[in-house]
């Protein structure tokens, strides 16, 4: 008889984020297990039930942002009814968030079901603590009631310990689709793509890809890029900002104020499979994060052969070794960002060293197939 896993997640496909992509990539590679997933509905156009790949998806709520709170408080009741019918082998919470609350309450009602908590958080921990507020006691129980915790970085594993977790904690990172990012579509024309974006053949291209929120430091990158152009060493360069978010208008005003409208392109949201197109025409990837759980897009850039610049925060030091697989810039320091970009544009020997080492570490440590098997081994330890 096949073992059945019940997944708790705040959202799921077609809503796309790092956590949702990770769940899909792992489940797609575990065909010997069956999966049901409970999440918040959030959008009215999404069906309450559907099958996506190998996953039976159950969305709770009426189709609004309030559904996340409904999931947290009432999701365990729905899950218990499913459990009566399906007899789940493991309850798996994706992040200590709304779905994590539902999983914790489910564990209280069904103590015999092993509880696996996956930590994927990228927000600053102080922000998470502030958001939890008066529910701090319940929040800490997500960690203390877990039977096993899988964190995507050493930073998040440390957080689990700080939150009082007593169970085994294992670091299993997110991964990269190596075939997609390492072997780009041979029919793709970089010249045509650059022409479409208004990028000249000789122009250097700096890229960032992220949600346009404070923690990703996009404003600092724009200031750093402005300093790079002002130095006069690289007057012909473009900055591509791939992504969308609440800071879009503020960043657009900053770009206009700095008179960078012809040099900084706000690309907006793109499909995950299209990110590689933008990376393939880029010379340097920069994300001067203020906080980071891991940073999947760094790994994608590394797999695509684009040297990376990041800050020494969160999970980034797990894969960024300064001068070996990338360069560190200082947090909230545009001058440092500009200096590191200029170094990579000037030093071709260093560039090639970083590219070679980055591809190697991604292939060895961030392969989805290996990661899926690591999660499968965790399930094996939990299932009696």
C-alpha positions in Angstrom: 0.0 0.0 0.0 1.3 3.5 -1.0 2.1 5.9 1.8 0.1 9.1 1.8 1.5 12.5 2.9 -0.7 15.5 3.9 0.9 18.8 3.0 0.0 22.2 4.6 1.0 25.2 2.6 -0.3 28.8 2.7 -0.6 28.8 -1.2 0.1 26.5 -4.1 0.3 26.5 -7.9 -0.6 28.4 -10.0 0.4 30.9 -7.3 4.2 30.9 -7.7 6.9 31.4 -5.1 10.1 29.7 -4.0 8.2 27.4 -1.6 5.5 26.4 -4.1 8.1 25.6 -6.8 10.2 23.6 -4.3 7.2 21.4 -3.2 6.3 20.7 -6.9 9.9 19.8 -7.8 10.2 17.4 -4.9 6.8 15.8 -5.2 7.3 15.3 -9.0 10.3 13.1 -8.2 8.6 11.0 -5.5 6.3 8.8 -7.5 6.1 6.1 -4.9 4.2 8.4 -2.4 0.7 10.0 -2.6 0.2 13.6 -1.7 -2.8 15.7 -0.7 -2.3 19.4 -0.1 -4.4 21.9 1.9 -3.9 25.6 1.3 -5.7 28.9 1.3 -7.8 29.7 -1.8 -7.0 33.4 -1.9 -8.3 34.0 -5.5 -12.0 33.3 -6.4 -11.0 32.0 -9.9 -9.1 29.1 -8.3 -11.2 25.9 -7.8 -11.7 24.5 -4.3 -10.4 21.1 -5.4 -8.2 20.0 -8.3 -5.3 17.7 -9.1 -2.1 19.3 -10.1 0.5 16.7 -11.2 0.6 14.1 -8.4 -1.0 16.4 -5.9 -4.7 16.5 -4.8 -5.1 20.2 -3.9 -7.8 21.4 -1.5 -8.2 25.2 -1.2 -10.0 26.6 1.8 -11.9 29.9 1.9 -14.0 32.1 -0.3 -11.3 33.6 -2.5 -9.8 36.5 -0.5 -6.6 37.3 1.4 -8.5 36.5 4.6 -8.4 32.8 3.6 -4.9 32.6 5.0 -6.3 33.2 8.5 -9.1 30.7 7.9 -6.5 28.2 6.9 -4.5 28.8 10.1 -7.5 28.5 12.4 -9.8 26.0 10.7 -7.5 24.1 8.4 -6.8 21.4 11.1 -10.5 20.5 11.2 -10.7 19.9 7.4 -7.4 18.0 7.6 -8.7 15.7 10.4 -11.7 14.8 8.3 -9.4 13.9 5.4 -7.3 11.9 7.8 -10.2 9.8 8.9 -10.6 8.8 5.2 -7.0 8.6 4.1 -5.0 7.7 7.2 -2.0 9.9 6.5 1.6 8.7 7.2 3.1 12.2 7.7 1.8 15.8 8.1 4.2 18.1 6.2 4.0 21.9 6.8 5.7 24.2 4.3 7.0 27.1 6.4 6.1 28.2 9.9 3.3 30.4 8.5 -0.5 30.0 8.1 -0.2 26.5 6.9 2.3 25.8 9.8 -0.4 26.9 12.3 -2.9 24.5 10.7 -0.4 21.6 10.8 0.4 22.3 14.4 -3.3 22.2 15.4 -3.7 19.0 13.4 -0.7 17.5 15.3 -2.5 18.4 18.6 -5.6 16.5 17.4 -3.7 13.6 15.9 -0.5 13.1 17.9 0.3 9.8 16.4 0.8 11.3 12.9 4.5 12.4 12.5 4.9 16.2 11.9 7.5 17.4 9.5 8.2 21.2 9.3 10.0 22.7 6.4 11.5 26.2 6.9 11.7 28.3 3.7 11.3 31.7 5.3 13.1 34.7 3.6 11.6 37.6 5.6 13.7 39.2 8.4 13.1 37.3 11.6 12.3 40.5 13.6 9.5 41.1 11.0 8.1 37.6 11.4 8.2 38.0 15.2 6.4 41.3 15.0 3.7 39.9 12.6 3.0 37.0 15.0 2.4 39.4 17.9 0.0 38.0 20.5 0.0 34.5 18.9 3.6 34.0 19.9 2.9 31.0 22.1 1.0 29.2 19.3 3.7 30.1 16.9 6.5 28.6 19.0 4.5 25.4 19.2 4.9 25.0 15.4 8.6 24.3 16.2 8.2 22.5 19.6 5.6 20.1 18.4 7.4 19.1 15.2 8.9 15.6 15.0 11.5 16.6 12.4 12.5 20.0 10.9 14.0 20.4 7.5 15.6 23.8 6.9 16.8 25.1 3.5 19.8 26.8 5.1 22.0 26.7 8.2 20.6 30.1 9.1 17.1 28.8 9.3 18.3 25.7 11.1 19.7 28.0 13.8 16.4 29.8 14.0 14.6 26.5 14.7 16.9 25.9 17.7 16.3 29.5 18.9 12.5 28.8 18.7 12.9 25.9 21.1 12.8 22.9 18.7 14.0 19.7 20.4 13.5 17.3 17.4 16.2 16.4 14.8 17.0 19.3 12.4 18.4 18.7 9.0 19.6 21.2 6.3 18.3 20.2 2.9 18.4 23.2 0.5 16.2 24.1 -2.4 17.5 23.2 -5.8 17.8 24.2 -9.4 16.5 22.7 -12.6 20.0 22.2 -14.0 18.9 21.2 -17.5 16.9 24.3 -17.9 19.5 26.8 -16.5 22.7 25.1 -17.7 21.5 24.2 -21.2 19.5 27.1 -22.5 17.3 26.7 -25.6 19.7 26.6 -28.5 17.0 28.2 -30.7 17.0 31.3 -28.4 18.7 34.3 -30.0 20.5 36.5 -27.5 20.9 39.3 -30.1 17.2 39.4 -30.9 16.3 39.4 -27.2 18.7 42.2 -26.5 17.3 44.2 -29.5 13.8 43.8 -28.2 14.9 45.2 -24.8 16.8 48.0 -26.4 20.2 46.7 -25.3 23.2 47.4 -27.6 25.5 44.6 -28.4 28.5 46.1 -26.5 26.5 47.1 -23.4 27.2 45.3 -20.2 24.1 43.9 -18.5 23.6 43.8 -14.7 20.5 41.9 -13.5 18.5 41.3 -10.3 15.4 39.2 -10.0 13.3 39.5 -6.9 10.1 40.7 -5.3 10.2 44.5 -5.1 10.2 44.6 -1.3 12.5 46.3 1.2 14.4 43.1 2.2 15.8 42.6 -1.3 17.7 45.8 -1.4 16.7 46.8 -5.0 16.9 50.6 -4.1 20.4 50.1 -2.9 21.3 48.4 -6.2 19.8 51.3 -8.2 22.0 53.7 -6.2 25.0 51.5 -6.7 24.4 51.3 -10.4 24.1 55.1 -10.6 27.6 55.3 -8.9 28.9 52.8 -11.5 27.8 54.9 -14.4 29.0 58.1 -12.7 32.5 56.7 -12.4 32.8 56.9 -16.2 34.4 53.5 -16.5 31.3 51.8 -17.7 29.0 54.5 -19.1 27.4 51.9 -21.4 25.5 49.5 -19.2 22.0 48.4 -18.5 20.4 47.3 -15.2 17.5 44.8 -15.6 15.1 44.5 -12.6 13.0 41.4 -13.1 10.0 41.1 -10.7 7.1 43.1 -9.2 6.0 44.2 -5.8 4.8 47.0 -3.6 7.9 49.1 -4.1 7.5 49.3 -7.9 6.2 52.9 -7.9 8.8 54.2 -5.4 11.6 52.5 -7.4 10.3 54.0 -10.7 10.4 57.5 -9.1 13.9 56.9 -7.8 15.0 55.8 -11.3 13.5 59.0 -12.8 15.1 61.2 -10.0 18.5 59.8 -10.8 17.9 60.2 -14.5 18.4 56.5 -15.2 15.2 55.9 -17.2 17.2 54.9 -20.3 19.6 52.7 -18.4 17.4 50.9 -15.9 14.7 48.6 -17.2 11.8 47.6 -14.9 10.9 44.3 -16.5 8.0 43.4 -14.2 6.9 39.8 -13.4 7.9 37.1 -15.8 7.1 33.3 -15.8 9.6 31.3 -13.9 10.7 29.5 -17.0 11.5 32.9 -18.7 14.0 34.0 -16.0 16.7 32.0 -17.7 16.2 34.2 -20.9 17.1 37.3 -19.0 20.0 35.6 -17.1 21.5 34.4 -20.4 22.1 37.9 -21.7 23.5 39.2 -18.4 27.1 39.7 -17.2 26.5 40.1 -13.4 23.7 39.1 -11.0 23.3 41.3 -7.9 20.9 41.0 -5.0 22.0 43.1 -2.0 19.6 41.4 0.4 18.8 42.7 3.9 17.6 39.2 4.8 17.4 35.8 2.9 16.3 32.3 3.8 18.4 30.9 1.0 17.9 32.8 -2.3 16.9 30.4 -5.1 17.5 32.9 -7.8 21.2 33.1 -6.8 21.5 29.4 -7.5 19.7 29.8 -10.9 22.2 32.6 -11.9 25.1 30.3 -10.9 23.7 27.4 -12.9 23.2 29.8 -15.9 26.9 30.9 -15.7 26.3 34.4 -14.4 28.7 35.5 -11.6 26.8 36.6 -8.4 27.1 39.4 -5.9 25.2 39.1 -2.6 25.4 40.1 1.0 26.6 38.1 4.0 23.1 37.5 5.5 20.8 34.6 6.1 21.4 31.5 4.0 23.5 33.2 1.3 26.9 32.2 2.9 25.9 28.5 2.5 26.7 28.8 -1.2 28.5 32.2 -1.7 32.2 31.8 -0.8 33.8 35.2 -1.3 36.2 35.2 -4.2 35.4 31.5 -5.0 31.7 31.2 -6.0 30.8 34.9 -5.9 31.5 38.2 -4.2 30.1 39.8 -1.0 29.0 43.4 -1.0 28.1 45.3 2.2 24.5 45.6 3.3 22.8 48.9 2.4 26.1 50.2 0.9 25.7 51.4 -2.7 29.4 52.2 -3.0 30.3 48.6 -2.1 27.8 47.3 -4.7 29.3 49.5 -7.4 32.9 48.5 -6.5 32.0 44.8 -6.7 30.2 45.1 -10.0 33.1 47.0 -11.5 35.5 44.4 -10.3 33.6 41.6 -12.1 33.3 43.7 -15.2 37.1 44.4 -15.3 38.6 41.1 -14.2 37.8 38.3 -16.7 40.0 35.8 -15.0 38.0 36.2 -11.7 34.7 36.1 -13.7 35.6 32.7 -15.2 36.8 31.3 -11.9 33.5 32.3 -10.2 31.5 30.9 -13.1 33.3 27.5 -13.1 33.2 27.1 -9.3 29.5 28.1 -9.1 28.4 25.6 -11.7 30.3 22.9 -9.9 28.8 23.6 -6.5 25.3 23.9 -7.9 25.6 20.6 -9.7 26.9 18.8 -6.6 24.7 20.3 -3.9 21.6 21.8 -5.4 20.3 19.2 -7.8 16.5 18.6 -7.4 16.8 14.9 -7.8 19.3 14.6 -4.9 17.2 16.9 -2.8 14.0 15.0 -3.4 15.7 11.8 -2.3 16.9 13.5 0.9 13.3 14.5 1.7 12.3 10.9 0.9 14.8 9.7 3.4 13.3 12.0 6.0 9.8 10.6 5.3 11.3 7.1 5.7 12.6 8.0 9.2 9.2 9.3 10.2 7.0 6.6 8.8 6.8 3.6 11.2 
